[in-house]
Amino acid sequence: MPVSTMGQQGADEFDGKKAYQAQEEEGVPFFDDGREMELLHFVYGHPSVEEIRGSPQKVLEAIDEYGRTNKYLMNVGNDKGKIVADLIAERKPQVMVELGGYVGYNRHPGGRIHGQVPDGESDCQADALRKAGGRRYFSLERNPEFAAVIMSLVDLAGLSDTVKVVVGSSADSIKRLHASGALTQVDLMFLDHYKPAYTTDLKLCEHLRLVAPGAVLAADNVIKPGNPPYLKYVRSSVSTKQTQYESGETNGAETAGFGDRWKDQYKKREGNEILSTETKGNPNLIYESELVKSYEPTGVPDGIEITRCIGEMEVETTAKCNEL
């Protein structure tokens, strides 16, 4: 059965007045150079910090203010954040997992959610999850300094009861959460971490039966910088995935096709990345996938790939998946 690729949705006009500082050019650090701690001091030293305290909306505004007036931050931004917030309102997930927390902005994206938020206000992912009756928002972040920034801003926003920050590599954290029983299902997953790991981490979640029919995936940066292996996988038919599975294909673990800036993004701290090929996923899951065009917070065009798991084909390969 072929996957139904639903096409593309266009983006509204970008409001240049809210644009962040431009991302630094190739060869110049654009994160992990001290700006994340600068952001934390900026927010807590803000003249309106007492008004910010307990308000996810005002935390969002303070982060955006830093990004506009000081330095670029690799956040999802308001425009793409609204896409994810709309998904939360639609799906009403009990459990949401975010791969790549950075400074916690992805818990604070703006946007009106199907009329539930008055004009001029915003809702954040964790708050939207809580209002929709959700139980837990797992934010997985490999850098312990970034994780500390997330936890501090989450506490400032009053969302510590909903958000659980998990420090470590995405694959190790997923395995650890699953083994402990803390994570048994993923209703909505937001992928915004190391780009070559999108495919391998999705296949890990498939193998652990965390992603199953009813799950929704939202993958950021599929235009800038792009993610051909991930798009190929979620847009493939079951028969194509089965053929790849039977041939022993390597789980999308190669970094070919990604520019040096992205495949070496964490090399300074972590060394060369080695992506796992130990699991090959569940090729029998049926996906519907579409690209929703939007913008980076700088105004550069980008998009989010929205993928819905709509079923599972019962065939012989299922048993082989479970043997891994």
TAQUI-V929070 format. One record per pair of residues at least 24 apart in sequence whose ideal C-beta (glycine too) atoms are under 8 Angstrom apart, sorted by the first residue. I is the first residue (numbers start at 1). GAP is how many residues later the second one is. Records with the same first field share a line. If there is no record, write none. Layout:
BEGIN
I = GAP + GAP
END
This chain:
BEGIN
1 = 236 + 237 + 238 + 285 + 312
2 = 235 + 236 + 237
3 = 231 + 232 + 233 + 234 + 235 + 283 + 284 + 285 + 286
4 = 284 + 306
5 = 230 + 283 + 284 + 285
6 = 282 + 283 + 284
7 = 283 + 284
8 = 282 + 283 + 284 + 285 + 295
9 = 281 + 282 + 283 + 284
10 = 283
11 = 68 + 281 + 282 + 283 + 284 + 290 + 292
12 = 67
14 = 65 + 281 + 285
16 = 283
18 = 46 + 50 + 60 + 279
19 = 49 + 278 + 279 + 280
20 = 44 + 47 + 48 + 52 + 53 + 55 + 57 + 276 + 277 + 278
21 = 46 + 47 + 48 + 49 + 50 + 51 + 277
22 = 50 + 276
23 = 49 + 51 + 273 + 275 + 277
24 = 48
26 = 235
30 = 42 + 44
31 = 42 + 43 + 71
32 = 111 + 114 + 236 + 237
35 = 35 + 36 + 37 + 38
36 = 66 + 67 + 109 + 110 + 113
37 = 108 + 112
38 = 28 + 32 + 33
39 = 24 + 27 + 31 + 34 + 64 + 110
40 = 63 + 109 + 112 + 113
42 = 24 + 28
43 = 110 + 113
44 = 108 + 112
52 = 104
53 = 103 + 105
54 = 102 + 103 + 104
55 = 102 + 103
56 = 51 + 52 + 66 + 67 + 68 + 70 + 71 + 101 + 102 + 103
57 = 51 + 53 + 64 + 65 + 66 + 67
59 = 49 + 65 + 94 + 97 + 98
60 = 45 + 48 + 49 + 50 + 62 + 64
63 = 40 + 41 + 42 + 45 + 90
64 = 233
67 = 230
72 = 226
73 = 29 + 30 + 32 + 224
74 = 28
75 = 27 + 28 + 30 + 31 + 222
76 = 29 + 30 + 33 + 116 + 144 + 221
77 = 32 + 218 + 219 + 220
78 = 31 + 32 + 33 + 44 + 219
79 = 215 + 216 + 218
80 = 29 + 140 + 214 + 215 + 216 + 222 + 224
81 = 24 + 25 + 27 + 28 + 29 + 30 + 44
82 = 27 + 28 + 29 + 30 + 31
83 = 28 + 135 + 209 + 211 + 221 + 223
84 = 25 + 41 + 106 + 134 + 220
85 = 24 + 25 + 26 + 28 + 38 + 39 + 40 + 43
86 = 25 + 27 + 28
87 = 101 + 129 + 131 + 219
88 = 25 + 37 + 40 + 41 + 44 + 46 + 100
89 = 24 + 25 + 27 + 39 + 43
90 = 24
91 = 96 + 97 + 125
92 = 40 + 41 + 42
93 = 36 + 39 + 41 + 94 + 95 + 123
94 = 39 + 40 + 41 + 42 + 91 + 93
95 = 39 + 40 + 41 + 43 + 88 + 90 + 91 + 92 + 93
96 = 29 + 33 + 38 + 40 + 41 + 42 + 90 + 91 + 92 + 93 + 94
97 = 41 + 43 + 77 + 86 + 89 + 91 + 92 + 93
98 = 27 + 39 + 40 + 41 + 42 + 91 + 92 + 94
99 = 41 + 71 + 90 + 91 + 92 + 93 + 94 + 98 + 99 + 102
100 = 40 + 41 + 70 + 91 + 92 + 93 + 94
101 = 38 + 39 + 40 + 45 + 46 + 49 + 64
102 = 39 + 44 + 48 + 90
103 = 43 + 46 + 47 + 50
104 = 35 + 45 + 46 + 47 + 49 + 50
106 = 33 + 84 + 86
107 = 30 + 32 + 43 + 46 + 47 + 50 + 52 + 56
108 = 45 + 49
124 = 33 + 35
125 = 65
126 = 28 + 31 + 33 + 36 + 37
127 = 30 + 32 + 35
129 = 33
130 = 29 + 31 + 32
134 = 28 + 53
136 = 26 + 28
137 = 25 + 26 + 27
138 = 26 + 28 + 39 + 45
139 = 24 + 25 + 26 + 27
140 = 26 + 28 + 30 + 33 + 34 + 53
141 = 24 + 25 + 26
142 = 25 + 26 + 27 + 28 + 51 + 52 + 124 + 128
143 = 126
170 = 24 + 27 + 31
171 = 26 + 29 + 30 + 33 + 105
174 = 27 + 30 + 31 + 34 + 36
175 = 29 + 33
178 = 30 + 32
183 = 27
184 = 26
185 = 25 + 27 + 30
186 = 24 + 25 + 29
187 = 27 + 28 + 29
188 = 27 + 28 + 29 + 30
189 = 26 + 27 + 28 + 29
190 = 28 + 30
191 = 26 + 27 + 28 + 29 + 39
192 = 27 + 28 + 29
194 = 71 + 72 + 79
195 = 26 + 30 + 32 + 63 + 67 + 68 + 70
196 = 33 + 56 + 57 + 58 + 59 + 62 + 66 + 67 + 77 + 79
197 = 76 + 78
198 = 29 + 31 + 32
199 = 30 + 31 + 34 + 52 + 53
200 = 51 + 52 + 53 + 75 + 76 + 77
202 = 28 + 31 + 32 + 79
203 = 30 + 48 + 49 + 76 + 77 + 78 + 79
204 = 72 + 75 + 77
206 = 73 + 75 + 76 + 79
207 = 72 + 73 + 74 + 75 + 114 + 117
209 = 73
211 = 71 + 74 + 98
212 = 73 + 97 + 100
213 = 72 + 73 + 96 + 97 + 98 + 99
214 = 95
215 = 93 + 94
216 = 90 + 91 + 92 + 93
217 = 88 + 89 + 90 + 91 + 92
218 = 86 + 87 + 88 + 89
219 = 85 + 86 + 88
220 = 82 + 84
221 = 81
222 = 69 + 80 + 81 + 82 + 83
223 = 68 + 70 + 78 + 79 + 80
224 = 72 + 76 + 77 + 78
225 = 33 + 34 + 36 + 37
227 = 78
228 = 29
229 = 25 + 28
230 = 75
231 = 58 + 74
234 = 53 + 55 + 71 + 73
235 = 52 + 54
238 = 45 + 46 + 47 + 48 + 75
241 = 40 + 42 + 43
242 = 41 + 42 + 73 + 75
244 = 39
245 = 35 + 36 + 38 + 72 + 75 + 76
246 = 71
248 = 32
249 = 31
250 = 27
251 = 24 + 25 + 26 + 27 + 28 + 29 + 30
253 = 24
278 = 46
279 = 45
280 = 41 + 44
281 = 40
282 = 30 + 36 + 39
283 = 34 + 38
284 = 28 + 29 + 30 + 31 + 33 + 34 + 37
285 = 24 + 26 + 27
286 = 24 + 25 + 26 + 27
END
